[in-house]
Amino acid sequence: MSRIVSLLLLASVVQCVIVLALYWPQSTETGQPPDSVTQLLVPPIATEVDEIIISDEHGNEAVLSKRGDSWVLPELGNLPADSAKVEMQLNFLEGEQTGWPVASSVAARQRFQVANYHFQRRVTLMADGKELVVLYLGTSPSFRKVHARLGGQDAIYSIGLSVFDIPGEDEKWLDRRLLQVRTPTRIVADGYSLTREGDQWVSGIGKIPDARELEALLSSLRSLQVEGIANADLQRDLAGAEARMVLKVESLAGETTLEIFSIEGEPFIYSSEYALFFRLSDYDYDRFTSIDARLLEQASG
């Protein structure tokens, strides 16, 4: 009799195990959640968004505004933002799908740093002055993963993003290529002047400039990138400083004057298109200042 009872108990245990295996929810760590719990983290509103406000845990705030098809930084005098970077992050957030929430309690918001008052990033998406979405980003559970929570909701998810991709400082969204001159037609500097005539460049005295030196100059203009913006003290110092080199460049886009400076060994650049001085890399500074004016003005082909 006891053997029969044991067999019945064993059969019951096996049945329970089978039921649990079939119906126990899958973990997001071990498999994909069923379709019923998969949804977009952010609703499809990317085309509506015309302003993004990003706050970080240090009290910094970056503001990005859309102007036509481009993004600008209104707190930096409407300097151009890296529009490709902005659109990439917007499209990522809009396309990111959630699985099972990793938590939903008030205590978890604090622990994962996605609370209204305690976060690593707060991303506010706006349209026509109205708040569309608020997203809180917090701690990282693993490489290129971050805890995320939508404002007004309890569920906390783990998504494939890093808070470093969403900086809370205006300068880090700056388009570092904003001073590039891709199609110059005339270049004037101390010691030489160059004009493009058809497919050929000619110096001010009618000579053909040295090909290698010319390409070095044109490449410097085409690939120029700034490192950032000079701080307030340096802005004042640079305004009264004498430029090491001045380039007047005409292109299909108009005329621009570029002034290159060095203060205490640090290189900077100013463009007549903008009201601020920018930090320049040593590499770009050396490329401009090492140009041999004699070879550009007097060399003949």
N, C-alpha and C positions, 0 to 999 in steps of 0.2 A: 504493500500500500504506500509506504513511504517513498518507494522508487517511482511510483506513478505520480505522486505529488511533486517530486523533484523534477521529473520530466515536464510536467505542466508549468512549473515555475520557470524552468529554463526556456520553454517555448514562449512564455509571456515576456521574458526579458528580451529575447531575440526580436519579437514583434515590436517592442518599444524602441529598440535600437534602430530598426528599419524605419519606423515612423519618424523618429528624430532626424535620421539621415536624409529623409525625403523632404521634410518640412522645415528644418532648422534654417534660419536665414544665413546666407553666405556672408562672410566677412569681406570687407573691401580690400583687406590685405591678401586674401587667398583666392579671390575670384571676382568676376564682374557681377554687380547686382542685377536683379531682374529688371526688365524694362519698366515695370510699374513704379520703381523707385529712382529711375534715371530721369533727370530733368536738367534744363539749362540753369547754370548758376545765376546768370544775369539775363533778363529777357532781351529779345532782339531789338535793341533801341539804338545801336551804334550810329545809324544814319541820322538820328534825331539829336544826338548829343552835340552841343555847341560850346560847352564849358566843362572843364574838369578841375576839381580842387583836390589836391593831395596833401594831407597833413601827416606828419610823422611823429614818433614818440618823443622827439626833442623839441617840439613846438614849432618846427619849420612848416611852411606851407607853400606849395607850388600851385600856381594858377595858369591854366592853359585855355586859351580862347580860340575858337575857330573863326577864320576870316576867309570866306570863299571856300577854296579847296585846301587851304593851308592852316596851320596852327601857329599862334604867336604867344609871346610871354608879356602880358599887359603890365606886370609889375617891373619889367625890365625895358620899359619904353617900347613895347610891341616888337622886340627883337624876334626873329623867326625861330620857332621851335623845330625840332627834328620831327617833321610831320610823319615820316615813315615809321618812326619809333612809336609815336602816339597812336597811329592807326593800328599798328601791329598789336599793341597792348589792348586797345579797345576790342579788336576782333577776337583776340584770345579770350578775354573775359566773357564776351558774348557767346563764344562757341564752347566754353568749358562746361562739361557735364558733371553733375554730382552723382555720387553713389549713396551708400549708406552714411548717414551722419556719424561722426566719430563721438559726438557728445551733444547735449542740448541743455545742460543745467546752467544756472547762474554762476555756480562755482567754476564750471569749466570755462566760461567766458573770461574769467579773471586769470585762470591758470594758462589758457592758450592765448591770452592777450588779444581778444577780439571783442572786448566789452566797449560800450559807448564811451567810457571814460578811461579805458586802459587798452591801448592798441599799439601796433607798430606802424600801421598805415590805415588811414581812413580815406577812402576814395569816393568822392561825391560826383556823380554824373548829373549834369544840368542841361536843360533845354528851355530857351526863352525865359531864363530867370527862375525856372521852377525845378525843384529837386526831383529827379527821376529815380535814382538808385543811390544808396549808401552802402558801401562794402567795407568791412573791417578785415584787415589782414594781420596775422599775429605770428606766433612761433612757428618754427620749422620742424616737422616730425622726421624729415629725412632730406637728402640732397634734392634741391629744386622742388621742394614741396612746402606748402604753407597752409596753416589753418585759416579758414575764411568763414565769415558769417555775414549774411545780408542784414542790414538794419531792419528792425521790426520783426525779425524771425529768431527763433531759438536755435535751430539746427546749425551745427558747426561741421564744416567739411574739410577734407584735406584735398587741395588742388595742386596741379603741376605748375607752380610759379615760385619766384623768389621775390622777397620784398625789395631786393636790390634792383630789380627790374622796374620798380615803381618808386623812384626817389621823390622825396618831399621838398626838394630845393629847386627853384626855378632854373638856376645855372646848369643843372645836370640834364635839363631837357633842351638846352640850347643846340641849335643846328650849327655844328662846328665847321661846316663848309660855307658859312654865310659870306665869307670874303673872297671866295674863289672867282677867278675871271677865266672863263673857259674859251672865249672867242675874241681875244684882243685884236685890235686893228692898228693901234698906235701906242707906243710906250716911250715915255720921256723920263729920263733920270739925269742926275748929275754926271756928265761925262759921255752920254750917248742919247740918241733919239732913233727910234725905229718905226718904220711905217710899212704896213703890208700892202703890196701892190699886186693884186691878183693872187697867185700862189707863191709869190716871192717877197721876202722881207728885204728892205733897203734901209741903210743908215742915213743919217742927216747929211752926210757928205757924199751920198751916192754910192757907197760901197756895199758889198754883200757881206753881212756879218758872219763871223765864224759859226759853222753849223752846230758844233757841240755846245758852244757857249749860249747860242740862241735857244737851243732846245732846253738847256738847263734853266734859263729864265722863264720860258713858256711853261715848262713843267712845274716850276715853283708857283706860278700863278694859278695853274689849273688844279693843283692838288693841295693848295694852301688850306690848313685847318688851324683854328684857334684852340687854345687849351682851356679857355674860360674867360672870365671877366676880371679885370684888375679891381682890387678892393678900393674902398672910398678914399683912403689916404693916398694910394698910388694914383688914383684918378686925378687928384689935385696936383701931385708932383709931376705927372706926365703932361698935364696941361701947360706947365711952364717950362718943360724941358725941350731941348733941341733934338730933332730927329737925326738919327744916324744915316738914314737913307729915305729919300722921297721918290715915289714912283707915280707919275700921272699916266693913267691907263684909259684909253678909249676902246670901247668894245661895242658889239651890237646892242648891248643893254644900256649904253650910255657912257658917261665919263666918271671916273673914280680916282681919287687921290689916296694912295696908301703911304703911311708914314711909319717907319720902323725905328724903335727906340731900344735902348739898353740902360737900365738903372740898376746899379750895384750888381752887375752881372746877370740880371734877369731881363729877358727879351719881351717886348710888347709891340703891338701893332695898332694903328688907328686907321679907320676908313672914313672918308668924307660922307659915306652913306649913313653912318650911325653916330650917335652922340657919345659913345663909350669907348674906352681903351680896352683892348683884349690881351690876354696872356698868350704868348707865342712859344712854341717849342724851340729848344736850342737847335734842333735839326733844321726847321724852316728858317730860323734866323740866319744860320750859317749858309744856307742855300742862297738866300738873297744877297747877303753881304759879301759873299765870295765871288760874285759875278765879276768878270774882268771887263770893265767898260771899254778898254782899248780894243779888245778883240771884237766887241759888238759894233763899235763905231768905225774902225779903220780897216779891219781885215777884209780882204777881197777874195772871192771864190775863183 
